[in-house]
């Protein structure tokens, strides 16, 4: 189970680790500011989650990756069961989706855990069928396997998280060499399905789309969050108003500033410069993930790394995009910045799995 001799520690990507460490520290600083006018428990819980995440990362790095790969199907089944149970026993209706389990002071979101499990299990099943990936029957089997959790998440309903899953699945299949005709067919099907999908959305989801298309449609109600986020970003100018000095942030004009709209807090207090530095750090982290994937000696490790990189990319693009008004608001959090214990731990575990896979000496070539 634990065999450090199977790890080539000298191959650890130091640049990736440094970029993530800086992102975590940067995120904690901004979260402290975002939560200072609300409650200190946001910062304290995030610190605890970060420490737990780091401990798990060290555990994963020392763990033989063959163990993780062998357990992918049991983990997949357990997480799908949790996604079913949360529909009946979960909480979160007041936020628009029943996505959380609550046990006393502890909340956790099964869909966040499932992201990791889906990437691991999907990488495994694609590798196992790599020679027949473009066979219609094989591809259908893989798609059913991949979209079962997506369907369960849509039932919560959590369209934002379902979009993250879909993007991950597409990127992993593309990396594995899926035929372009399937991708083009999926795009056409998606476009044709848009009107039907829109009709199935809840009213709050429709409002988000309508507010995106018409930003001045309902500024005093459903468009308030987007408006205040833009005001905060504009107020930051080049260098920002200063730490703990953002008017929109500190006087609580921005709803959910500690989660969905934390980028607005960052830019208001640290300006364009602070936002640009963040994007550079994200770009460096993603670039090192791509390099690690390119240097992988087996398809499983390559798909694993690309899957996590796709997860991070979608979160980053969608969160920053919805804050500045170029994407609809979906409630997608910002990695290493947004408050959320499960989310923080999952992000750190993802980095741990990338590192662990990249330093494994023997190829993970069994089924």
BAKOLMAR-509420 format. One record per residue (C-alpha): residue number from 1; x, y, z; residue in one letter. Coordinates in steps of 0.25 Angstrom, whole numbers, plus 2048, in hexadecimal, padded with zeros to 3 digits. Layout:
<rec seq="NUM" x="X" y="Y" z="Z" type="A"/>
...
end
This chain:
<rec seq="1" x="800" y="800" z="800" type="X"/>
<rec seq="2" x="80B" y="80A" z="804" type="X"/>
<rec seq="3" x="818" y="808" z="7FC" type="X"/>
<rec seq="4" x="821" y="814" z="7FB" type="X"/>
<rec seq="5" x="82A" y="80C" z="7F2" type="X"/>
<rec seq="6" x="81F" y="80D" z="7E7" type="X"/>
<rec seq="7" x="820" y="81C" z="7E7" type="X"/>
<rec seq="8" x="82B" y="824" z="7E0" type="X"/>
<rec seq="9" x="82B" y="830" z="7EA" type="X"/>
<rec seq="10" x="835" y="837" z="7E1" type="X"/>
<rec seq="11" x="82B" y="839" z="7D6" type="X"/>
<rec seq="12" x="821" y="841" z="7DF" type="X"/>
<rec seq="13" x="81D" y="84D" z="7D7" type="X"/>
<rec seq="14" x="822" y="858" z="7E1" type="X"/>
<rec seq="15" x="81C" y="863" z="7D8" type="X"/>
<rec seq="16" x="80E" y="85D" z="7D9" type="X"/>
<rec seq="17" x="80F" y="85C" z="7E8" type="X"/>
<rec seq="18" x="814" y="86A" z="7EA" type="X"/>
<rec seq="19" x="809" y="870" z="7E1" type="X"/>
<rec seq="20" x="7FF" y="868" z="7E9" type="X"/>
<rec seq="21" x="805" y="86C" z="7F7" type="X"/>
<rec seq="22" x="804" y="87B" z="7F2" type="X"/>
<rec seq="23" x="7F6" y="879" z="7EE" type="X"/>
<rec seq="24" x="7F2" y="873" z="7FB" type="X"/>
<rec seq="25" x="7F8" y="87F" z="803" type="X"/>
<rec seq="26" x="7F3" y="889" z="7FA" type="X"/>
<rec seq="27" x="7E5" y="883" z="7FB" type="X"/>
<rec seq="28" x="7E5" y="883" z="80A" type="X"/>
<rec seq="29" x="7E9" y="892" z="80A" type="X"/>
<rec seq="30" x="7DE" y="896" z="801" type="X"/>
<rec seq="31" x="7D4" y="88D" z="808" type="X"/>
<rec seq="32" x="7D8" y="893" z="815" type="X"/>
<rec seq="33" x="7D4" y="8A0" z="810" type="X"/>
<rec seq="34" x="7C7" y="89B" z="809" type="X"/>
<rec seq="35" x="7C3" y="895" z="817" type="X"/>
<rec seq="36" x="7C8" y="8A0" z="820" type="X"/>
<rec seq="37" x="7BA" y="8A7" z="820" type="X"/>
<rec seq="38" x="7B2" y="89B" z="821" type="X"/>
<rec seq="39" x="7B8" y="890" z="82A" type="X"/>
<rec seq="40" x="7C6" y="88B" z="82D" type="X"/>
<rec seq="41" x="7C1" y="87D" z="82C" type="X"/>
<rec seq="42" x="7C3" y="87D" z="81D" type="X"/>
<rec seq="43" x="7D2" y="880" z="81E" type="X"/>
<rec seq="44" x="7D3" y="876" z="82A" type="X"/>
<rec seq="45" x="7CC" y="86B" z="823" type="X"/>
<rec seq="46" x="7D4" y="86D" z="816" type="X"/>
<rec seq="47" x="7E1" y="86C" z="81E" type="X"/>
<rec seq="48" x="7DD" y="85F" z="824" type="X"/>
<rec seq="49" x="7D8" y="85A" z="816" type="X"/>
<rec seq="50" x="7E6" y="85E" z="810" type="X"/>
<rec seq="51" x="7EE" y="857" z="81B" type="X"/>
<rec seq="52" x="7E5" y="84A" z="819" type="X"/>
<rec seq="53" x="7E7" y="84B" z="80A" type="X"/>
<rec seq="54" x="7F6" y="84C" z="80C" type="X"/>
<rec seq="55" x="7F7" y="840" z="815" type="X"/>
<rec seq="56" x="7EF" y="838" z="80B" type="X"/>
<rec seq="57" x="7F8" y="83D" z="7FF" type="X"/>
<rec seq="58" x="804" y="837" z="807" type="X"/>
<rec seq="59" x="7FD" y="82A" z="809" type="X"/>
<rec seq="60" x="7F9" y="829" z="7FA" type="X"/>
<rec seq="61" x="807" y="82C" z="7F6" type="X"/>
<rec seq="62" x="80D" y="821" z="7FE" type="X"/>
<rec seq="63" x="802" y="818" z="7FA" type="X"/>
<rec seq="64" x="804" y="80E" z="7EF" type="X"/>
<rec seq="65" x="7FB" y="812" z="7E3" type="X"/>
<rec seq="66" x="7F8" y="804" z="7DF" type="X"/>
<rec seq="67" x="7EF" y="804" z="7EC" type="X"/>
<rec seq="68" x="7E7" y="810" z="7E7" type="X"/>
<rec seq="69" x="7E5" y="80A" z="7DA" type="X"/>
<rec seq="70" x="7E0" y="7FD" z="7DF" type="X"/>
<rec seq="71" x="7D6" y="804" z="7E8" type="X"/>
<rec seq="72" x="7D0" y="80D" z="7DD" type="X"/>
<rec seq="73" x="7C3" y="804" z="7DB" type="X"/>
<rec seq="74" x="7C0" y="803" z="7EA" type="X"/>
<rec seq="75" x="7C2" y="812" z="7EB" type="X"/>
<rec seq="76" x="7B9" y="815" z="7DF" type="X"/>
<rec seq="77" x="7AE" y="80D" z="7E4" type="X"/>
<rec seq="78" x="7AF" y="813" z="7F2" type="X"/>
<rec seq="79" x="7AF" y="821" z="7ED" type="X"/>
<rec seq="80" x="7A3" y="81E" z="7E4" type="X"/>
<rec seq="81" x="79B" y="819" z="7F0" type="X"/>
<rec seq="82" x="79F" y="825" z="7F7" type="X"/>
<rec seq="83" x="799" y="82E" z="7EC" type="X"/>
<rec seq="84" x="78C" y="826" z="7ED" type="X"/>
<rec seq="85" x="78B" y="827" z="7FC" type="X"/>
<rec seq="86" x="78E" y="836" z="7FB" type="X"/>
<rec seq="87" x="781" y="838" z="7F3" type="X"/>
<rec seq="88" x="779" y="833" z="7FF" type="X"/>
<rec seq="89" x="781" y="837" z="80B" type="X"/>
<rec seq="90" x="789" y="842" z="806" type="X"/>
<rec seq="91" x="788" y="851" z="80A" type="X"/>
<rec seq="92" x="78A" y="85E" z="801" type="X"/>
<rec seq="93" x="77C" y="860" z="7FB" type="X"/>
<rec seq="94" x="77E" y="86F" z="800" type="X"/>
<rec seq="95" x="78A" y="870" z="7F7" type="X"/>
<rec seq="96" x="783" y="86A" z="7EB" type="X"/>
<rec seq="97" x="788" y="85C" z="7EC" type="X"/>
<rec seq="98" x="787" y="851" z="7F6" type="X"/>
<rec seq="99" x="796" y="84D" z="7F5" type="X"/>
<rec seq="100" x="79B" y="84C" z="803" type="X"/>
<rec seq="101" x="79B" y="842" z="80E" type="X"/>
<rec seq="102" x="79B" y="849" z="81C" type="X"/>
<rec seq="103" x="7A0" y="842" z="829" type="X"/>
<rec seq="104" x="7A0" y="84C" z="834" type="X"/>
<rec seq="105" x="7AB" y="856" z="831" type="X"/>
<rec seq="106" x="7B0" y="84E" z="825" type="X"/>
<rec seq="107" x="7AB" y="850" z="817" type="X"/>
<rec seq="108" x="7B0" y="849" z="80B" type="X"/>
<rec seq="109" x="7AC" y="848" z="7FC" type="X"/>
<rec seq="110" x="7AC" y="83A" z="7F5" type="X"/>
<rec seq="111" x="7AD" y="840" z="7E7" type="X"/>
<rec seq="112" x="7BB" y="846" z="7EB" type="X"/>
<rec seq="113" x="7C0" y="839" z="7EF" type="X"/>
<rec seq="114" x="7BA" y="833" z="7E3" type="X"/>
<rec seq="115" x="7C2" y="83C" z="7DA" type="X"/>
<rec seq="116" x="7CF" y="835" z="7DF" type="X"/>
<rec seq="117" x="7C9" y="827" z="7DE" type="X"/>
<rec seq="118" x="7C3" y="829" z="7D0" type="X"/>
<rec seq="119" x="7D1" y="82E" z="7CB" type="X"/>
<rec seq="120" x="7D8" y="822" z="7D1" type="X"/>
<rec seq="121" x="7CD" y="818" z="7CC" type="X"/>
<rec seq="122" x="7CC" y="81E" z="7BE" type="X"/>
<rec seq="123" x="7DB" y="81E" z="7BC" type="X"/>
<rec seq="124" x="7DB" y="80F" z="7BF" type="X"/>
<rec seq="125" x="7CF" y="80B" z="7B6" type="X"/>
<rec seq="126" x="7D4" y="813" z="7AB" type="X"/>
<rec seq="127" x="7E2" y="80D" z="7AC" type="X"/>
<rec seq="128" x="7DC" y="7FF" z="7AD" type="X"/>
<rec seq="129" x="7D4" y="802" z="7A0" type="X"/>
<rec seq="130" x="7DF" y="80B" z="799" type="X"/>
<rec seq="131" x="7E0" y="802" z="78C" type="X"/>
<rec seq="132" x="7D1" y="802" z="78A" type="X"/>
<rec seq="133" x="7CD" y="810" z="78F" type="X"/>
<rec seq="134" x="7C7" y="814" z="782" type="X"/>
<rec seq="135" x="7BE" y="807" z="781" type="X"/>
<rec seq="136" x="7B0" y="80C" z="783" type="X"/>
<rec seq="137" x="7AD" y="801" z="78D" type="X"/>
<rec seq="138" x="7B9" y="804" z="795" type="X"/>
<rec seq="139" x="7B7" y="813" z="795" type="X"/>
<rec seq="140" x="7A9" y="812" z="799" type="X"/>
<rec seq="141" x="7AD" y="809" z="7A5" type="X"/>
<rec seq="142" x="7B7" y="814" z="7A9" type="X"/>
<rec seq="143" x="7AD" y="81F" z="7A8" type="X"/>
<rec seq="144" x="7A3" y="818" z="7B0" type="X"/>
<rec seq="145" x="7AD" y="815" z="7BB" type="X"/>
<rec seq="146" x="7B1" y="824" z="7BB" type="X"/>
<rec seq="147" x="7A4" y="82B" z="7BA" type="X"/>
<rec seq="148" x="79D" y="823" z="7C5" type="X"/>
<rec seq="149" x="7A2" y="82D" z="7D0" type="X"/>
<rec seq="150" x="79F" y="838" z="7C7" type="X"/>
<rec seq="151" x="791" y="834" z="7C6" type="X"/>
<rec seq="152" x="790" y="833" z="7D5" type="X"/>
<rec seq="153" x="796" y="841" z="7D7" type="X"/>
<rec seq="154" x="78C" y="847" z="7CD" type="X"/>
<rec seq="155" x="781" y="841" z="7D6" type="X"/>
<rec seq="156" x="786" y="84A" z="7E2" type="X"/>
<rec seq="157" x="785" y="853" z="7DA" type="X"/>
<rec seq="158" x="794" y="858" z="7D8" type="X"/>
<rec seq="159" x="796" y="85B" z="7C9" type="X"/>
<rec seq="160" x="7A3" y="862" z="7CC" type="X"/>
<rec seq="161" x="7AA" y="856" z="7D2" type="X"/>
<rec seq="162" x="7A4" y="84D" z="7C7" type="X"/>
<rec seq="163" x="7AA" y="857" z="7BD" type="X"/>
<rec seq="164" x="7B8" y="855" z="7C4" type="X"/>
<rec seq="165" x="7B6" y="845" z="7C3" type="X"/>
<rec seq="166" x="7B2" y="846" z="7B4" type="X"/>
<rec seq="167" x="7BE" y="84F" z="7B1" type="X"/>
<rec seq="168" x="7C7" y="845" z="7B8" type="X"/>
<rec seq="169" x="7C1" y="839" z="7B0" type="X"/>
<rec seq="170" x="7C3" y="840" z="7A3" type="X"/>
<rec seq="171" x="7D1" y="844" z="7A5" type="X"/>
<rec seq="172" x="7D5" y="836" z="7AA" type="X"/>
<rec seq="173" x="7CF" y="830" z="79E" type="X"/>
<rec seq="174" x="7D5" y="83A" z="795" type="X"/>
<rec seq="175" x="7E3" y="837" z="79B" type="X"/>
<rec seq="176" x="7E1" y="828" z="799" type="X"/>
<rec seq="177" x="7DF" y="82A" z="78A" type="X"/>
<rec seq="178" x="7D0" y="829" z="788" type="X"/>
<rec seq="179" x="7CC" y="82B" z="77A" type="X"/>
<rec seq="180" x="7C8" y="839" z="776" type="X"/>
<rec seq="181" x="7BB" y="835" z="770" type="X"/>
<rec seq="182" x="7B6" y="831" z="77E" type="X"/>
<rec seq="183" x="7BA" y="83F" z="784" type="X"/>
<rec seq="184" x="7B3" y="846" z="778" type="X"/>
<rec seq="185" x="7A7" y="83E" z="77A" type="X"/>
<rec seq="186" x="7A7" y="841" z="789" type="X"/>
<rec seq="187" x="7A8" y="850" z="786" type="X"/>
<rec seq="188" x="79C" y="850" z="77C" type="X"/>
<rec seq="189" x="794" y="848" z="786" type="X"/>
<rec seq="190" x="797" y="852" z="791" type="X"/>
<rec seq="191" x="793" y="85E" z="789" type="X"/>
<rec seq="192" x="786" y="857" z="784" type="X"/>
<rec seq="193" x="783" y="853" z="793" type="X"/>
<rec seq="194" x="785" y="861" z="798" type="X"/>
<rec seq="195" x="776" y="866" z="797" type="X"/>
<rec seq="196" x="771" y="859" z="79E" type="X"/>
<rec seq="197" x="77C" y="85A" z="7A9" type="X"/>
<rec seq="198" x="778" y="869" z="7AC" type="X"/>
<rec seq="199" x="769" y="865" z="7AD" type="X"/>
<rec seq="200" x="76D" y="85A" z="7B8" type="X"/>
<rec seq="201" x="775" y="865" z="7C0" type="X"/>
<rec seq="202" x="770" y="86A" z="7CD" type="X"/>
<rec seq="203" x="76C" y="879" z="7CE" type="X"/>
<rec seq="204" x="779" y="87D" z="7D5" type="X"/>
<rec seq="205" x="781" y="876" z="7CA" type="X"/>
<rec seq="206" x="779" y="87D" z="7BF" type="X"/>
<rec seq="207" x="77B" y="88B" z="7C6" type="X"/>
<rec seq="208" x="78A" y="889" z="7C6" type="X"/>
<rec seq="209" x="78A" y="886" z="7B7" type="X"/>
<rec seq="210" x="780" y="892" z="7B4" type="X"/>
<rec seq="211" x="789" y="89B" z="7BD" type="X"/>
<rec seq="212" x="795" y="897" z="7B6" type="X"/>
<rec seq="213" x="78F" y="89A" z="7A8" type="X"/>
<rec seq="214" x="788" y="8A7" z="7AE" type="X"/>
<rec seq="215" x="791" y="8AC" z="7B9" type="X"/>
<rec seq="216" x="788" y="8B8" z="7BD" type="X"/>
<rec seq="217" x="77B" y="8AF" z="7BD" type="X"/>
<rec seq="218" x="779" y="8AE" z="7CC" type="X"/>
<rec seq="219" x="784" y="8B5" z="7D3" type="X"/>
<rec seq="220" x="77D" y="8B7" z="7E1" type="X"/>
<rec seq="221" x="77A" y="8A8" z="7E2" type="X"/>
<rec seq="222" x="780" y="89C" z="7DA" type="X"/>
<rec seq="223" x="78A" y="8A5" z="7D3" type="X"/>
<rec seq="224" x="78F" y="8AB" z="7E0" type="X"/>
<rec seq="225" x="79B" y="8A2" z="7E2" type="X"/>
<rec seq="226" x="7A1" y="8A4" z="7D5" type="X"/>
<rec seq="227" x="79F" y="8B3" z="7D5" type="X"/>
<rec seq="228" x="7A6" y="8B4" z="7E3" type="X"/>
<rec seq="229" x="7B2" y="8AB" z="7DE" type="X"/>
<rec seq="230" x="7B4" y="8B4" z="7D2" type="X"/>
<rec seq="231" x="7B4" y="8C0" z="7DB" type="X"/>
<rec seq="232" x="7BE" y="8BA" z="7E4" type="X"/>
<rec seq="233" x="7C7" y="8B6" z="7D9" type="X"/>
<rec seq="234" x="7C6" y="8C4" z="7D2" type="X"/>
<rec seq="235" x="7CA" y="8CA" z="7E0" type="X"/>
<rec seq="236" x="7D7" y="8C2" z="7E1" type="X"/>
<rec seq="237" x="7DD" y="8CA" z="7D5" type="X"/>
<rec seq="238" x="7EC" y="8C6" z="7D3" type="X"/>
<rec seq="239" x="7F1" y="8C3" z="7E1" type="X"/>
<rec seq="240" x="7E4" y="8C2" z="7E9" type="X"/>
<rec seq="241" x="7DE" y="8C9" z="7F5" type="X"/>
<rec seq="242" x="7E7" y="8C1" z="7FF" type="X"/>
<rec seq="243" x="7E5" y="8B5" z="808" type="X"/>
<rec seq="244" x="7D8" y="8B6" z="810" type="X"/>
<rec seq="245" x="7D5" y="8C3" z="80A" type="X"/>
<rec seq="246" x="7CC" y="8BF" z="7FF" type="X"/>
<rec seq="247" x="7BE" y="8C6" z="800" type="X"/>
<rec seq="248" x="7B6" y="8BC" z="7F9" type="X"/>
<rec seq="249" x="7BD" y="8B1" z="800" type="X"/>
<rec seq="250" x="7BD" y="8B6" z="80E" type="X"/>
<rec seq="251" x="7AF" y="8BC" z="80E" type="X"/>
<rec seq="252" x="7AA" y="8AF" z="809" type="X"/>
<rec seq="253" x="7A4" y="8B4" z="7FC" type="X"/>
<rec seq="254" x="7A8" y="8A8" z="7F5" type="X"/>
<rec seq="255" x="7A0" y="89B" z="7F8" type="X"/>
<rec seq="256" x="7A8" y="88E" z="7FA" type="X"/>
<rec seq="257" x="7B5" y="896" z="7F9" type="X"/>
<rec seq="258" x="7BC" y="88B" z="801" type="X"/>
<rec seq="259" x="7B8" y="881" z="7F7" type="X"/>
<rec seq="260" x="7B4" y="883" z="7E9" type="X"/>
<rec seq="261" x="7B8" y="892" z="7E8" type="X"/>
<rec seq="262" x="7C5" y="892" z="7EF" type="X"/>
<rec seq="263" x="7CC" y="896" z="7E3" type="X"/>
<rec seq="264" x="7C5" y="8A3" z="7E4" type="X"/>
<rec seq="265" x="7CB" y="8A5" z="7F2" type="X"/>
<rec seq="266" x="7D9" y="8A2" z="7ED" type="X"/>
<rec seq="267" x="7D8" y="8AC" z="7E2" type="X"/>
<rec seq="268" x="7D1" y="8B7" z="7EA" type="X"/>
<rec seq="269" x="7DC" y="8B6" z="7F5" type="X"/>
<rec seq="270" x="7E8" y="8B2" z="7EC" type="X"/>
<rec seq="271" x="7E4" y="8B8" z="7DF" type="X"/>
<rec seq="272" x="7E7" y="8B4" z="7D1" type="X"/>
<rec seq="273" x="7F5" y="8B0" z="7D5" type="X"/>
<rec seq="274" x="7F0" y="8A7" z="7E0" type="X"/>
<rec seq="275" x="7E7" y="8A0" z="7D6" type="X"/>
<rec seq="276" x="7F1" y="89F" z="7CB" type="X"/>
<rec seq="277" x="7FB" y="899" z="7D5" type="X"/>
<rec seq="278" x="7F0" y="88E" z="7D8" type="X"/>
<rec seq="279" x="7EE" y="88B" z="7CA" type="X"/>
<rec seq="280" x="7FD" y="889" z="7C8" type="X"/>
<rec seq="281" x="7FE" y="880" z="7D3" type="X"/>
<rec seq="282" x="7F2" y="878" z="7CE" type="X"/>
<rec seq="283" x="7F8" y="878" z="7C0" type="X"/>
<rec seq="284" x="806" y="873" z="7C6" type="X"/>
<rec seq="285" x="7FE" y="868" z="7CE" type="X"/>
<rec seq="286" x="7F7" y="863" z="7C1" type="X"/>
<rec seq="287" x="803" y="864" z="7B9" type="X"/>
<rec seq="288" x="80B" y="85A" z="7C2" type="X"/>
<rec seq="289" x="7FF" y="851" z="7C2" type="X"/>
<rec seq="290" x="7FF" y="850" z="7B3" type="X"/>
<rec seq="291" x="80F" y="84E" z="7B3" type="X"/>
<rec seq="292" x="80D" y="842" z="7BD" type="X"/>
<rec seq="293" x="802" y="83C" z="7B4" type="X"/>
<rec seq="294" x="80B" y="83D" z="7A8" type="X"/>
<rec seq="295" x="816" y="836" z="7B0" type="X"/>
<rec seq="296" x="80D" y="82B" z="7B5" type="X"/>
<rec seq="297" x="812" y="81D" z="7B1" type="X"/>
<rec seq="298" x="804" y="817" z="7B1" type="X"/>
<rec seq="299" x="7F6" y="81C" z="7AC" type="X"/>
<rec seq="300" x="7EF" y="81A" z="7BA" type="X"/>
<rec seq="301" x="7F9" y="824" z="7C0" type="X"/>
<rec seq="302" x="7F8" y="82E" z="7B4" type="X"/>
<rec seq="303" x="7E8" y="82E" z="7B5" type="X"/>
<rec seq="304" x="7E8" y="82F" z="7C4" type="X"/>
<rec seq="305" x="7F1" y="83C" z="7C3" type="X"/>
<rec seq="306" x="7E9" y="842" z="7B8" type="X"/>
<rec seq="307" x="7DC" y="83F" z="7BF" type="X"/>
<rec seq="308" x="7E0" y="847" z="7CB" type="X"/>
<rec seq="309" x="7E6" y="852" z="7C2" type="X"/>
<rec seq="310" x="7D8" y="852" z="7BB" type="X"/>
<rec seq="311" x="7D1" y="853" z="7C8" type="X"/>
<rec seq="312" x="7DA" y="85F" z="7CD" type="X"/>
<rec seq="313" x="7D9" y="866" z="7C0" type="X"/>
<rec seq="314" x="7CA" y="866" z="7BF" type="X"/>
<rec seq="315" x="7C8" y="86B" z="7CE" type="X"/>
<rec seq="316" x="7D2" y="876" z="7CB" type="X"/>
<rec seq="317" x="7CC" y="87A" z="7BE" type="X"/>
<rec seq="318" x="7BE" y="87A" z="7C2" type="X"/>
<rec seq="319" x="7C0" y="880" z="7D0" type="X"/>
<rec seq="320" x="7C8" y="88C" z="7CB" type="X"/>
<rec seq="321" x="7BF" y="88D" z="7BE" type="X"/>
<rec seq="322" x="7B2" y="88E" z="7C6" type="X"/>
<rec seq="323" x="7B8" y="898" z="7D0" type="X"/>
<rec seq="324" x="7BC" y="8A1" z="7C5" type="X"/>
<rec seq="325" x="7B0" y="89F" z="7BD" type="X"/>
<rec seq="326" x="7B4" y="897" z="7B1" type="X"/>
<rec seq="327" x="7AE" y="88A" z="7B6" type="X"/>
<rec seq="328" x="7A0" y="887" z="7BC" type="X"/>
<rec seq="329" x="7A1" y="885" z="7CC" type="X"/>
<rec seq="330" x="7A1" y="877" z="7CF" type="X"/>
<rec seq="331" x="7A6" y="876" z="7DD" type="X"/>
<rec seq="332" x="7B3" y="870" z="7D9" type="X"/>
<rec seq="333" x="7BE" y="873" z="7E4" type="X"/>
<rec seq="334" x="7CC" y="877" z="7E2" type="X"/>
<rec seq="335" x="7D7" y="86D" z="7E5" type="X"/>
<rec seq="336" x="7DF" y="870" z="7F1" type="X"/>
<rec seq="337" x="7D7" y="87D" z="7F4" type="X"/>
<rec seq="338" x="7C9" y="87A" z="7F6" type="X"/>
<rec seq="339" x="7C4" y="876" z="803" type="X"/>
<rec seq="340" x="7C0" y="867" z="804" type="X"/>
<rec seq="341" x="7C7" y="85C" z="80C" type="X"/>
<rec seq="342" x="7C4" y="851" z="803" type="X"/>
<rec seq="343" x="7C8" y="859" z="7F7" type="X"/>
<rec seq="344" x="7D5" y="85D" z="7FD" type="X"/>
<rec seq="345" x="7D8" y="84F" z="801" type="X"/>
<rec seq="346" x="7D4" y="849" z="7F3" type="X"/>
<rec seq="347" x="7DD" y="854" z="7EC" type="X"/>
<rec seq="348" x="7E9" y="850" z="7F4" type="X"/>
<rec seq="349" x="7E6" y="841" z="7F3" type="X"/>
<rec seq="350" x="7E6" y="843" z="7E4" type="X"/>
<rec seq="351" x="7F4" y="849" z="7E4" type="X"/>
<rec seq="352" x="7F9" y="83E" z="7ED" type="X"/>
<rec seq="353" x="7F4" y="834" z="7E3" type="X"/>
<rec seq="354" x="7FA" y="83B" z="7D7" type="X"/>
<rec seq="355" x="808" y="83B" z="7DF" type="X"/>
<rec seq="356" x="806" y="82D" z="7E3" type="X"/>
<rec seq="357" x="803" y="828" z="7D5" type="X"/>
<rec seq="358" x="80F" y="830" z="7CF" type="X"/>
<rec seq="359" x="819" y="82A" z="7D9" type="X"/>
<rec seq="360" x="815" y="81B" z="7D8" type="X"/>
<rec seq="361" x="820" y="813" z="7D3" type="X"/>
<rec seq="362" x="819" y="807" z="7CD" type="X"/>
<rec seq="363" x="80E" y="809" z="7C2" type="X"/>
<rec seq="364" x="800" y="808" z="7C7" type="X"/>
<rec seq="365" x="7FD" y="7FE" z="7BC" type="X"/>
<rec seq="366" x="7F4" y="7F4" z="7C2" type="X"/>
<rec seq="367" x="7E5" y="7F3" z="7C1" type="X"/>
end
